[in-house]
Amino acid sequence: MLAMNQTPLLQPALAGNTLPIPSALGSLEAYIGAVNAIPVLSVEDEQALARRFRDHEDLDCARQLVMAHLRFVVHVARGYQGYGLGMGDLVQEGNIGLMKAVKRFDPDQGVRLVSFAVHWIRAEMHEFILRNWRIVKVATTKAQRKLFFNLRKSKKRLGWLTDAEVTAVAKDLNVSKREVLEMESRLSGRDIGFDAPADEDDEHAPPSPAAYLVDHGDDPSMAYERAASEDNQLELLKEGLSGLDARSRDIIRRRWLDDENKATLQELADEYGVSAERVRQIEANALKKMKALFVA
């Protein structure tokens, strides 16, 4: 078993408190070569380091656990290279998951760290992919995320899904066929730059959305017209309320204008000593009088 006051797990060139990262080593290939050179821990060494970290918060033990498993993060990252994201970015996110796993690992549970850490590594990579794969998020709920990864894996093998395949996927993932078809559509779409075509030198390229999507709210004349209309409606509302008797005005205000704690017909009926139907009639007559001002 490894003695606790020794750290022979690292190659001399990789020893110290700094993890070997691509920027420090010059390239991703150099990083992969470096992490593959770090010896794999035996069961006894892994257990000893994990207990030392858990019981005494020995950060050097945690560092050795992390570094000995960096090669596994690279292995997992290779499985997600088909999403168009950088391998280095995937590895970096996976390393974050690995560190979270080391922090939470209990050596007394009888499992190897690699088996425990795979969930945390993949979770971080999944989050990174979903954040960066599209400008507009393709999956927000847990069910959609599961559908995203499973459906994309199927599409790489099958292409467009047939109705039978859609039915099978929906049944397997316990979602509706509509959700499967919607996700398939999202996966088949692509992001388009708002300001310019993808290839500005291509005169036959379709116009960018900025050329045909117009924000009418920025038109000064329309903005002025909208503001004037709102002011006019506010004046009409004030005029309509002033033309009502006190009881009708109070009913309209509490039924329609209060943002919080709107009164019910029965509450107003109890307060005024009449039936709820009578309050409804007063309300309807008051609204009819006010409506005449707006349509005039």
Summary of the structure (lengths in Angstrom):
residues: 296
radius of gyration: 32.5
end to end distance: 92.7
largest distance: 92.7
contacts: 747
relative contact order: 0.05
helix: 68%
strand: 0%
